[in-house]
């Protein structure tokens, strides 16, 4: 057995919160880490160079969407996903399991896998554990995810149980397919993470975790959140699951979330996060700060000479008034600058949490953050992960 | 009289082509120079930092559009146009005279000035020479332009004569308003350039230039081109006008053009250019090269592993195949990367021409360029300057 391609070192902890280092073939990143979403292999505005400059650690591509367009074989011919999009750092690909939830109207599920009627041209795409691993090997990310079945928050217990059963079945097949390529992914040097499902049921969450732990894998993810549940429900799931996860392996909370969600996740022991919010909400004119999101298109910012906050990013060079002007004028640059700010804000928030953990003052940091962060949007206006980028990702208010 | 805020030094010439240095309060730029268009104070995708990194010399804001949104007083309150948009280098503002042509359906002209029914909400905006200078002083660019009347290419001789008369009248009033602020723009340290009109009539062009030269100004521009005329007609106008322009003053050809147009302009003695093409056509999926524009959305590029060409820019890190994928997927990043490539290509083309002039081999450079550059688009698909950004600037094929 060769050296694992991805390894995790715990550096410090404070209560359940953990600071570590995640080492991959494309570099090491400090954790807790926020991974930026590049669904189709691009951050939708910011360039990879800009992402590098702001210290972005990991970016995440999407198997389902890339398989449809431009196609995994094409990405492979063009050198793999790293070379394709020009990203030199660590990368993760998701398995397509999330689309079982987000594209529920367009798929049929069997034990074999999921047949999608694709959202672009209505053609068929069959995803199985084996096919998902095969596609992810072609893409070549450092971390790949097992294919799972993700139930919506409002699912009844019987469906969540069925999802657990298939997730376990598909995990075993994902592991076999991954191991077939050699130890730890062989030539591709990829690490496979399992995904824990189980909805909002304590026993089903713990059963799913127990099953995942029968496979000795480089990392474990918690899926099936950011699918319509409340923040309290989500945090409760973390309280059930995290204490039972192995200390020495990285823990990835999929599709989460707002800055406050990240603080709550770190407080419960999560090491890795991903979410479309920083870039999507940036394109919609929203800038995240310690005091909550600023909706910069509002008239109150038109004469505001201050920068968004003290986050260093390319947006820090201009005022809220200028950003207000760009957003009101429909200039692409407005959304790009806010995306850069938000990515920089998220990265720095993770760094601040890591420093607080190492200094043994994370509890105080989290308490202060909870007290100052305010988001008065109704819950249903807080979009979670990326479902169908062609449907969801076009902000009505930023015409270009 | 104080030191002029903007000065020009001729470094070398080769035939009519000139290499120089344009010095402004915000730095010196080598000429010939291409100025990037930031109509509303932003480059529509690229950030000012990205523009700096690729060596962009001057950027250009638009008086008419900025007066409407966000308003010149607001820009002033937020620190002037430099601080507003974060640009630290030289800047030029256009006078609004071009909108006399481009928004012809929405304005009435008298000797007093031009009353626009504005394209955003139908409100009134009255531009006079005095008001244009006042707005440009509030914006605070290094170089400001006299208010003029720009006729379309197909105008009859009588209308071009009328435009010449008003352009002369308005230039005298622009100069008076500018001088009233003190020598060379006083506290604002701005340089005023005159604009030569005269359509496609040799005598009217030369009469307009003669009138402009009665004022001793820091620079002289040729306007009324890129308004529907052929490249041959445009080059003929330059052949008439350039030899009569003062050697020691910078010469600015407004709204031009394609890479080949720039070569033809430099060959005739032009020092400064501006055009929306690099960013607008970038957003439309077109990358400029020495061999003409590449339409990267075409299927032939889907598996092309080569970069666009050897221009150093953030787009050089990825392949034509990746750019094809971004453009086909409607990802903002595609247009941003092509805009960056095009701006870098234009900047480098100017630098290559300058080097050729200094080395005494410009004629050979221009001949080679003419022989290799190919653009098979019909003339009416080659847009010129920015008319109404809210109408023209939304590319149908790039949905976000």
HADDOCK unambig.tbl for C-alpha pairs under 7 A between the chains (distance, minus, plus):
assign (segid A and resid 42 and name CA) (segid B and resid 333 and name CA) 6.88 0.50 0.50
assign (segid A and resid 44 and name CA) (segid B and resid 331 and name CA) 5.60 0.50 0.50
assign (segid A and resid 44 and name CA) (segid B and resid 332 and name CA) 5.35 0.50 0.50
assign (segid A and resid 44 and name CA) (segid B and resid 333 and name CA) 5.19 0.50 0.50
assign (segid A and resid 45 and name CA) (segid B and resid 332 and name CA) 5.24 0.50 0.50
assign (segid A and resid 45 and name CA) (segid B and resid 333 and name CA) 4.39 0.50 0.50
assign (segid A and resid 45 and name CA) (segid B and resid 336 and name CA) 6.94 0.50 0.50
assign (segid A and resid 46 and name CA) (segid B and resid 333 and name CA) 6.66 0.50 0.50
assign (segid A and resid 47 and name CA) (segid B and resid 333 and name CA) 6.80 0.50 0.50
assign (segid A and resid 49 and name CA) (segid B and resid 314 and name CA) 6.94 0.50 0.50
assign (segid A and resid 70 and name CA) (segid B and resid 325 and name CA) 6.06 0.50 0.50
assign (segid A and resid 74 and name CA) (segid B and resid 303 and name CA) 6.79 0.50 0.50
assign (segid A and resid 78 and name CA) (segid B and resid 303 and name CA) 6.94 0.50 0.50
assign (segid A and resid 78 and name CA) (segid B and resid 305 and name CA) 5.63 0.50 0.50
assign (segid A and resid 84 and name CA) (segid B and resid 318 and name CA) 6.28 0.50 0.50
assign (segid A and resid 84 and name CA) (segid B and resid 319 and name CA) 6.91 0.50 0.50
assign (segid A and resid 84 and name CA) (segid B and resid 322 and name CA) 5.98 0.50 0.50
assign (segid A and resid 85 and name CA) (segid B and resid 318 and name CA) 6.07 0.50 0.50
assign (segid A and resid 85 and name CA) (segid B and resid 322 and name CA) 6.66 0.50 0.50
assign (segid A and resid 86 and name CA) (segid B and resid 317 and name CA) 5.57 0.50 0.50
assign (segid A and resid 86 and name CA) (segid B and resid 318 and name CA) 5.51 0.50 0.50
assign (segid A and resid 303 and name CA) (segid B and resid 74 and name CA) 6.78 0.50 0.50
assign (segid A and resid 303 and name CA) (segid B and resid 78 and name CA) 6.91 0.50 0.50
assign (segid A and resid 305 and name CA) (segid B and resid 78 and name CA) 5.63 0.50 0.50
assign (segid A and resid 314 and name CA) (segid B and resid 49 and name CA) 6.93 0.50 0.50
assign (segid A and resid 317 and name CA) (segid B and resid 86 and name CA) 5.58 0.50 0.50
assign (segid A and resid 318 and name CA) (segid B and resid 84 and name CA) 6.28 0.50 0.50
assign (segid A and resid 318 and name CA) (segid B and resid 85 and name CA) 6.06 0.50 0.50
assign (segid A and resid 318 and name CA) (segid B and resid 86 and name CA) 5.49 0.50 0.50
assign (segid A and resid 319 and name CA) (segid B and resid 84 and name CA) 6.91 0.50 0.50
assign (segid A and resid 322 and name CA) (segid B and resid 84 and name CA) 5.98 0.50 0.50
assign (segid A and resid 322 and name CA) (segid B and resid 85 and name CA) 6.65 0.50 0.50
assign (segid A and resid 325 and name CA) (segid B and resid 70 and name CA) 6.08 0.50 0.50
assign (segid A and resid 331 and name CA) (segid B and resid 44 and name CA) 5.60 0.50 0.50
assign (segid A and resid 332 and name CA) (segid B and resid 44 and name CA) 5.36 0.50 0.50
assign (segid A and resid 332 and name CA) (segid B and resid 45 and name CA) 5.24 0.50 0.50
assign (segid A and resid 333 and name CA) (segid B and resid 42 and name CA) 6.87 0.50 0.50
assign (segid A and resid 333 and name CA) (segid B and resid 44 and name CA) 5.18 0.50 0.50
assign (segid A and resid 333 and name CA) (segid B and resid 45 and name CA) 4.39 0.50 0.50
assign (segid A and resid 333 and name CA) (segid B and resid 46 and name CA) 6.67 0.50 0.50
assign (segid A and resid 333 and name CA) (segid B and resid 47 and name CA) 6.80 0.50 0.50
assign (segid A and resid 336 and name CA) (segid B and resid 45 and name CA) 6.93 0.50 0.50
assign (segid A and resid 394 and name CA) (segid B and resid 400 and name CA) 5.96 0.50 0.50
assign (segid A and resid 399 and name CA) (segid B and resid 400 and name CA) 6.74 0.50 0.50
assign (segid A and resid 400 and name CA) (segid B and resid 394 and name CA) 6.10 0.50 0.50
assign (segid A and resid 400 and name CA) (segid B and resid 400 and name CA) 6.01 0.50 0.50
